[in-house]
Amino acid sequence: MVTAIVFVKAEVARIPEVAEAIAALSGVSEVYSVTGAIDLIALIRVAQHDQVADVVADSLNKVPGVLSTETHIAFRAYSAHDLEAAFSLGG
């Protein structure tokens, strides 16, 4: 399984519809609206690296309202339990 994290800049007035269109794409598992320099984060989960290009270059980048993307391939996944322990405040 290959996981890619895609940062998406979108037309501000179209963020909700862009997010919904991206979420409907095959290979996209989740889309988050976020604060900061980017508008959306999409998680791509596919079987092979070549499929990342199919999802991002052939589909996601063509969604009306997408201005630009930046794709990051994940090397390792850490469980939610490990993340909770790392960020625990001892409470």
N, C-alpha and C positions, 0 to 999 in steps of 0.2 A: 504494500500500500504506500502510495506517495501522497504526502500532504503538502500543499502549497498555501501560503498566506498571501493574499492579494490586497494591496492598499489601493483604493479607488478614489479619485477625485471626480466629482460629479457636478452637474449644474445644480446650484443650490435649490432652485425652485422645483427641481425634479427628483430630489433625493429619495423620497418614499417610493415613487414608481420605478426608479432605477434599481433600488434595493430589491423590490419585489420581482422585477424582471431577471435580475442576477440570481436570486434565490431559486427561480424556476428552472435554471439551466441544469442540464445533466452534468453531474460531477461536482456541483456546488452543494456543500452540506449545510453551511450556515452563512448568514450575512449580518453584520453588526453595523449600526449607525454609531459613529464615535465622534468625540471632540478632538480638536487639534488641527493639524495641517491637512489631514485627509478627511474624507467624508464617510467612507464605508470600508469595512474589512470583510473580505470574503474568504471562507475556508474552502479549499478545493481538496477533495479526496478521490483519487483515481488509482487504478491498478499499476499503470506504467507511466514513466516520465513523459513519453510522447503525448500522452493524453492531457497533460497539463497545457501543452501548446494548443491542443484542440479546444480545450475549454476557454483558456484566456485569449489567445490570439484570434481564434476562429469564431468565438461566441461572445464572451464577456466584453471585449473591447468594442464590439459592434452594437452593444446595447445603446439605444438613443439616450443621450444625456451623460454618458461616460466621457470625461475629458482626458483622463490619463490613468495609467495603472503602474504599479511597481510590484513585482512578484518575488516572493521569497520561498525557497524550498526548505522544508523542515528536515533536519538531520535525525533528530531523536524526539521522542515524545516522553513526557514525564507524567505520571499519574496525578490526578487531582489530589489524592491523599498526600503525595510528596509536596505538591505546591502549597497545600494548606499548612503543612508542618513548617515549610520554609518561611511563610508569612505570618505565622502565629505570633500573637502578642502575649502569649502565656496565660490567656484567660480561659 
